[in-house]
Structure formats: structure tokens, C-alpha cells
Amino acid sequence: MKKFAILAFFGLAILALATTATSENSKQESSEIIELPDPRIDGGISVENALKERRSIRSFTDEPLYLVEVSQLLWAAQGETDDAGHRSAPSAMATYPLEVYLLAGNVIGLPAGIYHYSPQDHNLIVIASGNRIPALFNTSSDRVDWREKAPAVFVITGVFERMNKIPGQDSSRFVYIEAGAAAENLLLEVVSLGLGSTYTAGFDENRTKEYLRLSEGETPIGILPVGRPA
Ligand SMILES: Cc1cc2nc3c(=O)[nH]c(=O)nc-3n(C[C@H](O)[C@H](O)[C@H](O)COP(=O)(O)O)c2cc1C
């Protein structure tokens, strides 16, 4: 309960301070950015404990997440961890072909919407407003996808042309390997925060591209819905 109250305070404080405007943003039409709380680099549980406890969780309560939690998860997936621009996950030849997006449905401190994460600035750029999570997964009339209930959904994409070409090698596999490393980082942070998630690769690729407004060379690779385990 105490942890909840602290998180609620952080969420509300950040909302009051966070929304600012920037004049340049080449990737998205919108120019709105949301500053994120600094990631914590201590506390939590041991890596061994997180490995032991990690399980695919597909059932969430109706409780919200907090901005401080989604911020921590974005940082775990792709955040910068030194002044040279290296990130939390390894990257082949440090080419960093991955992008991370967030669909927020029920996050205290963050309006429902679709966002692009900037590791350089540790902030979010607004792509679209409104909760698009149910619509992203609602692809069949005869069954409800468990992911529709997630308060937040993280999408890892790959920009394949960013990966250096090595003669005689299909370097696209490097991009997929990196996506796996980033996803596992996020999954272990999920455990450390007492949340639940599943790494999913079964999704409507075209709809995901459309919602995230991806350009031609960018492909969604993995989707991680996150919530409080039911
Ligand atoms: C590449 C990959 C794709 C996956 N895709 C899905 C998916 O589309 N839907 C889903 O519910 N689970 C998906 N999973 C989760 C697996 O079903 C799960 O990891 C497996 O059952 C083992 O259980 P555990 O994660 O609890 O150890 C995927 C896992 C991986 C590694």
C-alpha cells in the first residue's frame, strides 16, 4: 500500500511537470514530448531471483500502471547507460537497429495514447492519442485476446537498413537477436517491479505498422503487454 502511494505521488508529480513542446521531430507528425522520470539503478530484486520468478503472465487486474514503472521498463529495454550512448541491451557493432513504442491505456501520469521512446533523451514522443490497445488486438469476432486488457503494451521494432551489411551474411538475424535481448531485459524488470508480462510474436503486423505509423523499412518484431498479475 505504501509502495502504491509513493508511486501515485510520482505519477501525479510527473504529469504536472512533464508535457512540453518541441519544435522538431522528424519521425512523428506530433511535436509533443513527455519527459520520463529518471530510471533507478539500484533496489529491486537480484537478477537470479528475477530469472527464477519470470513466467509468462496473461491475466491482469484492472489496476493502472504508473509512469515511473513504464519509464523503468523502457529504460530496461533500450535505455542509454553511459555517456557514449551505449544501451542496456547489446547491439551488433553498436548499430542500434531497434525502436521501442508504448501503447498506454491505463497509466497514471500518462494520457492514453501511442508513444515512441527516445533512448537519447529518455522521453516519449506522442504519436497518437487515445487507448488503442483493445483495437490493436481485436482481430477476431469469436474470441477476446487477453492482451486487450493490458494497461500498457510495449512494441519492439527493427530498422533493418541500420544494421551494417556484412558481405555473405544475412544481417537481419542480428536485428531479431537484439530484439530478444531487449525483450528479456524488459521481462526481468517486469519481475523486479512485481508486474506481469509475456513476450508475444503473434500479432497483426499490418495493423501494428499502421497504428505506430512505421515507415517502409521498419518492422514490428515483438509485443509485450504489461500489467498487474491477476
Ligand atoms: C519468440 C516468442 C514468441 C511468443 N509468442 C507468444 C504469443 O504470440 N502469444 C503468447 O501468449 N505467448 C507467446 N510466447 C510465450 C511462450 O508461450 C512462453 O514463453 C512459453 O510458453 C514458456 O513459458 P514461460 O514464458 O512462462 O517460461 C512467445 C515466446 C517467444 C519466445
The ligand as an SDF file (V2000), in Angstrom:
LIG
                    3D

 31 33  0  0  0  0  0  0  0  0999 V2000
    9.5020  -15.7410  -29.8190 C   0  0  0  0  0  0  0  0  0  0  0  0
    8.3560  -15.9830  -28.8620 C   0  0  0  0  0  0  0  0  0  0  0  0
    7.0730  -15.7310  -29.3010 C   0  0  0  0  0  0  0  0  0  0  0  0
    5.9790  -15.9020  -28.4150 C   0  0  0  0  0  0  0  0  0  0  0  0
    4.7260  -15.5620  -28.8650 N   0  0  0  0  0  0  0  0  0  0  0  0
    3.6800  -15.6820  -27.9960 C   0  0  0  0  0  0  0  0  0  0  0  0
    2.3700  -15.2770  -28.4220 C   0  0  0  0  0  0  0  0  0  0  0  0
    2.1650  -14.8100  -29.5400 O   0  0  0  0  0  0  0  0  0  0  0  0
    1.3480  -15.3960  -27.5290 N   0  0  0  0  0  0  0  0  0  0  0  0
    1.5590  -15.8720  -26.2540 C   0  0  0  0  0  0  0  0  0  0  0  0
    0.5820  -15.9500  -25.4950 O   0  0  0  0  0  0  0  0  0  0  0  0
    2.7740  -16.2640  -25.8390 N   0  0  0  0  0  0  0  0  0  0  0  0
    3.8530  -16.1750  -26.6740 C   0  0  0  0  0  0  0  0  0  0  0  0
    5.1200  -16.5450  -26.2510 N   0  0  0  0  0  0  0  0  0  0  0  0
    5.3280  -17.0070  -24.8550 C   0  0  0  0  0  0  0  0  0  0  0  0
    5.5570  -18.5200  -24.7620 C   0  0  0  0  0  0  0  0  0  0  0  0
    4.3450  -19.2190  -24.9870 O   0  0  0  0  0  0  0  0  0  0  0  0
    6.1190  -18.8440  -23.3470 C   0  0  0  0  0  0  0  0  0  0  0  0
    7.3610  -18.2120  -23.1970 O   0  0  0  0  0  0  0  0  0  0  0  0
    6.2730  -20.3560  -23.1350 C   0  0  0  0  0  0  0  0  0  0  0  0
    5.0200  -20.9600  -23.0250 O   0  0  0  0  0  0  0  0  0  0  0  0
    7.1170  -20.6990  -21.9010 C   0  0  0  0  0  0  0  0  0  0  0  0
    6.5050  -20.1980  -20.7120 O   0  0  0  0  0  0  0  0  0  0  0  0
    7.2390  -19.1290  -19.7610 P   0  0  0  0  0  0  0  0  0  0  0  0
    7.4950  -17.8840  -20.5690 O   0  0  0  0  0  0  0  0  0  0  0  0
    6.2650  -18.8660  -18.6320 O   0  0  0  0  0  0  0  0  0  0  0  0
    8.5060  -19.7310  -19.2790 O   0  0  0  0  0  0  0  0  0  0  0  0
    6.2030  -16.3790  -27.1000 C   0  0  0  0  0  0  0  0  0  0  0  0
    7.5140  -16.6380  -26.6800 C   0  0  0  0  0  0  0  0  0  0  0  0
    8.5840  -16.4160  -27.5400 C   0  0  0  0  0  0  0  0  0  0  0  0
    9.9860  -16.6650  -27.0590 C   0  0  0  0  0  0  0  0  0  0  0  0
  1  2  1  0
  2  3  1  0
  2 30  2  0
  3  4  2  0
  4  5  1  0
  4 28  1  0
  5  6  2  0
  6  7  1  0
  6 13  1  0
  7  8  2  0
  7  9  1  0
  9 10  1  0
 10 11  2  0
 10 12  1  0
 12 13  2  0
 13 14  1  0
 14 15  1  0
 14 28  1  0
 15 16  1  0
 16 17  1  0
 16 18  1  0
 18 19  1  0
 18 20  1  0
 20 21  1  0
 20 22  1  0
 22 23  1  0
 23 24  1  0
 24 25  2  0
 24 26  1  0
 24 27  1  0
 28 29  2  0
 29 30  1  0
 30 31  1  0
M  END
$$$$
